[in-house]
């Protein structure tokens, strides 16, 4: 459960959740996010775990094994594309975490105010060679864990580091609650303004829910394939979802009091965590030590996320080449996937720094376009198709425990119809 939660309790909760909440109005958006996570997230998480557990395959082999044909292989390739696009900017952000850990250890942020921290991040974001270097370091760190199998690599790391990250978040959240001026941030976070809810905000909430829970990416299917036969899918899924929601709210409780106390804008965007938290650390005991420890744990949280997603690609390559003349083993697959991701991240960084203007699409760089495409379209599409796949075409993969009838109704009707309606609204068709 900790290994699966590690795919979400990381950048999804600590980096993406706060800035997405800030861009979508605060409290009302959080209510939508929690509702989507429980009503849609729980059956979908259970569904993907079950697909993996029954097939004992990654996403590439699971759909073919349970479906009995190659008709659903397009869905496996969709999950692969989603993971590739996410990792094309996720390693960039992981590189930010590593860079800020190094700078915090050097006490670089001492004496900087909000304006100076914002300017510092802008300067770093425009430095392509430095960003490429740290993104490659993040890829190498992830690949070194994936060189080993799940028990020796992913699971062992998650069991030790996830609880440490959780304790660190609680300590920081308590500090922020009692900080002068922090109540304005808490009001923004927990006081709902329902006038801010629009069809696009609903789509954002659903996309963020699926993103933080790693739905529609093949991660949970892959981990389900490693799950012991006697492990209960329902309790594992529920515990994982509640942990993700709790950590996301803790992250919001840390970031938004700082945003309003130090004069930042809640709509700052993807860099929100990196320009607000260093200011917070200046007010705490031993700022250099505290900030270094936090960004070190941010690196850990980021790596647990990248490990989970890169494992999907590695398992995919292993299975996809197993029937060819030159099948690739685990080590060879790790190398191939790593090289692909190095190229993808370099392109993303060049578009972000402006060194490759031709990579800009519709006025947005590859970082923003990949983020929006995956969160708002590919992940909901994957969730929609997987629900239809299990609910209508794979009887033996259906849940057989208590509440099975409700679970089947949700997969067959409620989830597909809800996602379809939200899509029509977002496209101004309905």
N, C-alpha and C positions, 0 to 999 in steps of 0.2 A: 504493500500500500504506500509506504514511504517512497519507494522507487518511482511508482506511478505519479504520486503527488509531486515529486521532484520535477517532473516535466512541466508542471503548472506553477507550483509554489516556487517562483523564481522571478524571472523578468516579467512573466505574464502578470503576476500579482503585484510585484514591487515597483516595476517600471511602467508597464502599459496601463494597469488599472488606474493609478492616480491621474495620469494626464488625460486618459479617455473620459474619466468622470469630470475632470475640470472642463473639458471641451463640450460636455453635454449637460451642464447645469447642476450637477451635484446630487442632492438627496433623492429626487424623483428618479433619476437615472439608476441610482443604487438599488432602489426598490425593484425596478424592472430587471436589473441584473440578477438579483437574488431569486426573483420569481422564475426567470428563464433557467437559472441554474438548477432549481429544484424540479419544476414541472417538466422541462425539456431535458435538462442535463442528466438527471438521475437515470431515466430509462435509456438514454443514449449511451451513457458511460457503461451501464450494465450490458447493453446490447453489444458494444464493441469488445468488452471483456469476454463475453460469451462466445462471440465469433472466433476470437483467438484461442480461447480455452478448448472449444470443440474441434477446431481445425488443426491446432498445434502448428500453425503457419503464421508468417507475417502477412501483411495486407496483400502482397502479390499472390500468395498461394491460397489464402483463406477464402476469398470470393470464388475462386475456381473450384476449390475442394467442396465447399458447402453448397454452391450453386449447381455443381455438376456439369457446368459448361464454361466456355470462355466469354460468354455474353456479358458478364459483369467485370471483365478485366479493365475496362475503361475507368471504372471507379478506383481500382488499385493505382492506375497511372495518375488519376486526379489527386489522390492523396500524396503520391510521390512529388508531383508538381507543387502542391501546397507546401510540403516540407522544404523543398528546394528553395522556393521563394522566401519562406520565413527565414531559413538559415542564411540567405543572401544578405539579410540585414540584421539578423540576430547576433551573428558573430561580430558585426560592427559594434553593436551595443555592448556585447561582452568585452570587446576591446576597450570601449570607454571605461567599463568597470575596472579592468586591470590597470589602465593608465591612471585613473583617479586614485586607486589604491597606492600606486607608486608615488604619485604626487602628494597624497595625504601623509605618507610615511616621511616625506621630505619636508613636511610642514609648509607646503607651498601656499595653502589657503589662509594662513594666519594673517589677520588684519584686513581681509578682503570683505567689502560690503556687497550688497545685492547687485549693484551695477558692475562692480569689478568681476564678480563671479560669472555674470552673464557674458561680459566681454571676454573673459578667459575661455569659456566654453566655445564661444563663436570662433575665437582664434584657433583653438584645438580642432574644431570641426572643419576648418578650412585647410588643415595641414594633411594633405593626402598621404605622403610617405609615412608619417607617424601613425595615422589611422590604419593603413595597410599593415604595418609592422605588428601592431597590437591585435588586429583581427587574425593574422596568421598565427600569432602566439596562442590565441584562443582556440583556433582549429587544431593546433598541435596538442594542446592540453586535452581537448576532447577526444581526439584520436588515440591518445596514449591510454585513456581509460577503456575505450572500445576495443583496444587490442586484446583485452581479456574478455572472458564470457561475462554474462549478466551477474552471476553470484559473486565472482571475484572482483568485478569492476563496479557496475552501477549500483547494485544493492548494498554492497559494503560501504560505499561512499555515502549513500543516502541515509543509511541508518545512523551514521555518526554525525553528519553535518546538518541534516534537516532540523533536528531538535535544537541544535546550537543557534541556528538562524531564527527559529521561532522564539527562543528566550530573548535573543537580542532585540527582536521587534517589540516584544512586550515591554522591555525596559525602556526603549526609546519612546513608545507610545505613552507610557505613564509620565515620562518627563515632559512630553509635548502638551498633555492635558493641563498641567499646572504652570505652563509657561505664560508670561504676560502677553496678552493679545491673541492667545491661541483659541479663545472661545469663538471668535468670528469664523475661523476655519472649521471648527466643529459644527457650527450652525450651517455653514455652506454644505458640509458633508452629510449631515443627518436631518436637516429640515427640508422636506420635499416641496418643490414648487412645480406642481403638475402642469402649469401653463407652458413649461419648457418641453413637454413631451410631444414629439411629432413622429410621423412614420419613420423618418430617417433615424431618430433617436432610438426608436424601438429596434430597428435593424442593428444599430451600433451596440445596444445592450445584448441582443441575441448573439451577435458576432463576438463580443468580448467574453460572454459566458462560455461559448464554445471554445474560444481561443484559450482562456485560462484553464479550462478543463481538458484541453488537448483532444477535443472531439473532432472527428472528421479528418484526422491527420494520419491515421494508421498506427499511432503510438500505442493506444490502449489495446488494439488488436494484437500488435506485436508482443506487448507485455502479457496479454491474456494467454498467448501461446506458451509463455514461460510459467504461468500460474499453476501451482499444485492442484491436483484434481479435487482435493478435499477442502480447498479454500472457498469460503462463501462469497459469491460475487456481489450479493446485495449489500452486506455489511461493509465490504471493502469499498464499494462504489460510494456509499453514503458517507463513510468516514473521510474518504478522499475529498468529496465535494465540500463537506463542512469545513475541513481543514483549509481548502483553497479559499472559501468565502471568508473565513476568519482572518487568514493572513492578508487577504486583499483589503479588508476593513482596517486591519492594523496598519498597513502601509498608508492608507488614506489618512488615518488618524495621525500618523507621523508627518506626512507631507503638507496637508492643507493648513494646519495651524501655523506652520512655518511660512507658507505662501502668504498668508494675510498678515502675520506678525512682522515680516521683513519686507513687505511691499512688492512681492512678486505678483504676476497675473496667473490665475488658475488655468488660463487657456494657453500657457507657455508652450505646450506641445511635448514632443518626445524627450526634450532635454530637461523637463521639469524637475525630476529627481536630482539631476546632477548640478543644478544651479541653486536649489533650495537647501538641500541637506548639508552641504559644507558650511553654510551660514549657521545652521542649527548647532553644528558641532563646536562652533566658536563659543557657544554659550554653556557648553557642558564641561565636566571635569576632564582635564587632560585632552584638549581638542585633537591633537595630533594622534594620540593613541586611540581615541574613540572613533575618529573618522577613518583611520587606517583599518581598525577592526571591522567597522561596518562595510567599507568597500571591499574588504577581503571576503566577507560573507556574501556580499552582492556578487562577487566573482564566483563563489561556490554555488549560489542560487542560479546564476546564469549558466554555469557549466552543467548543473543537473538538468537544465532545460535543453541545452544543446546536445548533451549526451543522449537524451531520450529521442530527440528528433533525428539525430544522425544515426542512431541505432536502427531506425526505420529504413533509412536509405541503405545502410550496410546489409541488413537482412534482405531487403528487396533485391539488391544486386546479387547476393549469394544465391537466392532462389531463382531469379530470372536467368542466371547463367548456368544453373545446375544441369540443364538438359542440353547444353551446347557442347561443342568439341573442346572448348577451353573453359571449363567451369572455374569460377573464382572462389577461393577459400576466404575465410574471415579476414585474414591479414591483408590479402590482396584487395579485397573489397574495401577495407578501411583506407588503403592508399588511394584507390581510384576515386572514392567519394571525397576524400580530403582534397585532392587536386581539383575536382569539379567545384568544390566550395571555395577554394582559394580564388579561382577565376571569377566566380559569381560575386564574391565580396569585393574584389578589386573593382569590378564594373560598378557595383553599388556605391562604393566610396568615391570613385571618380565622378559619378553623377552628382553626388552630394556636395562635393567640394567645388563643383563648377569646372573641373578640369576636362570634362567631356560633355559639353553642352548638347551634343547630338543624342545623348542618352536620356534627355528630358522628354517626357511624353505628356502632352496636354498641360504644359506649364508646371509639371511636378517631376521631381527626380525619381530614380528607381527605388530609393528607400521608401518614399511616400506611396508610390504606386503599388509596390509589392505588398506593403502593409495593408493598404485599403483593399486591394484585390483579394488577398487571402482572408482577411477578417470579415469583410462584408459579402463576399460572393463564394469563393471556393470552399471555405469551411462550412457555411450553411448548406451549400450544394452537396457536399460530402455527407453531412448529417441527414439531409433529406433522402438521398439515394440509399444510404445504409439502412435507415428506418424502413423504407419501402422494400428493400432487399430481404431483410429479416422478417418483417411483418407479413409479407405476401408470398415470398418465393422460397423461403427456407424453413419449413415446418420444424425440422429437428433442432434448429438453433433457437427456438422460442423458449422463453423463461417458463419453468415448470413449478416454481414455488408459490407461496401465498401471494395473492394479488396478481396472479398471472393474467387474469382476464383484463384488469385495468391496464397492465403493462402492454398487452397486445393491442388494446384500443388506442393507447397513446402512440404506439409505433405505426399502426395502420392508418389512423385518421387524424388525431389531434396534432401531432408533430408535423407531418407533411403538409397538412392544410394551413397550419399557422405559419410555417416558413414560406409557403407559396404566397399567402396573402401579404406578408411583410414585403416580399420581393416585388409584388405588383404595386404596392404603395410606394416603395422606394423608386420605382421606375416611372411613377406618375401614370400608371395604366389604370389603376383602380381608384 
